[in-house]
Amino acid sequence: MQLLCAVLGCTSAICSVSQQQQQKEEVKLLKFLAPPLMAAVVALSPISSPPVSLGQTIDVQKGATLFRRTCIGCHDAGGNIIQPGATLFLKDLQRNGVDTEEEIYRVTYYGKGRMPGFGENCTPRGQCTFGPRLQDGEIKLLAEFVKSQADQGWPTIEVDGD
């Protein structure tokens, strides 16, 4: 508080009030300064890395973890060890008509070609995985993750423990 009084000058009203009133004045000052300070932070942030919310970061981590558990056996780093023309790189997704989150979700849920479906209600049985099925929310996270990775050229994502 003394530093604030020194900056504002000893004659400032904030320096001559009670401790409780000083705290209220400090909160007002912070609320007043917060919007322009945040605008400055955003304006000075590099264009290549826009601010990301904590929720988005957590979703990327969850998507990466699901991908590692479910998909990496065939699609390591976005490739495809079974069918080389069906990678998860944007050019192949576009060529195969699977370049939206909705289409990625559909293929992940029901399967396509040699890829088995992972949805809880996937049919016919021969097209679906014999392993554990995924819930709708998990498949949605996977679709978002795959689309995001494809748009970025499959950069390496650090994944915390399971």
N, C-alpha and C positions, 0 to 999 in steps of 0.2 A: 504494500500500500504506500509506503514511504517513497518508493521509486515512482509510482504513479503520480503522487503529489508533486514530486520534484519535476517530473516531465510536464505536468499541467500547470505548475506554478503554485506557490503557497497560498495565493489568494483564491484559488478555486474552491467552489462550494463543496466539492467532494472531500476536501481535506479538513473541513471544519465541522463535520457532522459526527454522530455517534458511530460506533463500530457496526451496528446493525444497518444503519442508513448507508454506511460506506459500502457494505456488501451489496445492498440493493443497487446503489449507484454503479458499482463495478459490473454487476449483471447487465444493467441497462447499457453500459458502455460496450461490453462484449457483444451484446445482441446488435448494437448499432454497427460495430466494426466487422462482425462475422460475414455478412453478405459481400462487402467489397473485398475482404481478404480471400474468401472462397473464389470470387470471380478472378482475382489475380492469380491464384493457384491454378485454376483451370486454364486461364489464358496463357500462362507460362509453361504449362505442361506440354511435352512433345506431342505433335500431331499423331505420330505413329503409335502412341500408346495412350489412348483415351482413358479417363478414369473408369475403373471397374468396381462394381459394388461387391461387398463381401458375399452376398448371396450368389452372384454370378461366379465368383471364385470357388465357392463351395460346390456349386453345380458342376463346374468344370472338373473339380477333383472327384466328385461322385461319378460323373460320366467316364472319367479316365479309369477309375477303379473298376467300374462295371465292364468297360471295354477290355481291360486287362484280364478280368476273370472269365469273360464270355467269348470274346472275339479275337483276341491276339493270337490264338493258335493258328488261325488262317490269315488274319489281316494284320500282322505285325507291321507297325509304322505305316499303315494304310495300304499295304500291298495285298496280294492274294496268292497264297501258295498252291491253291487248288486250280484256279482258273485265272491266269495272268491278265486277261482282258477285262476282268471284273474287279479291279482294284477300287479303293475308296478315295482315289485322287479325283479331283474335280473333273478333269477331262474325261475319265472313264465313267464317272457318275452321270455326266451330261450325255455322253454317247449312249449309255444304257437307259436313259430316261429316269434316273433315280437321283436327281440333283436337288430335291427339296426335302425338308425335314419330314413332310408327310409321306413321301415315297420311301425314304429311308426307314421310317417307322413301319410302313406296310411290309416292306421286304423283310425287315427284322422280325416282325410279328408272324407273318405267314410263310416266309421263305421264298426263294426263287431259284430255279435251276438246281444247281448242286448245293446251294446254301439252305440249311434247314431253318424253319421258323422257330422262334423262341417264345411266342405268345402263349398265355395260359389256355386260350381256346383255339389254338392253331389246329387246322384240319387241312387236308387229310393226314392221317397219322404218319404215313410214309414220308411226308414232306416236312415233318416237324422233328425237332431234336428229341433224342431219347434221354437227354440229360435234364437238369432242372429247368423249369420254365421261368420266365420273367414276368413281373407285374407290369401293367400298362405304364405306370409312372417311370419304371426303370427303362422300358423301351423308349419312352419319350426322351429321357435323359441321354440315352445312347444315341438316338437320332440327332439331338441337338449337338452332342459332342462330335459325332462323325461329321456333320455338316460344318461345324465350326473348324474342325481340324482340316477338312478338305479345302475350305475357303482360305486357310492359312498355309497350305502346302505341307501339312502334317509336321508341325514343329514338335520337338520333344517336350513332353509334359512330365514334370516330376510328380510322382504319386506317393503319398504317404502310405504307411502300412495299412493293411486291410482292416 
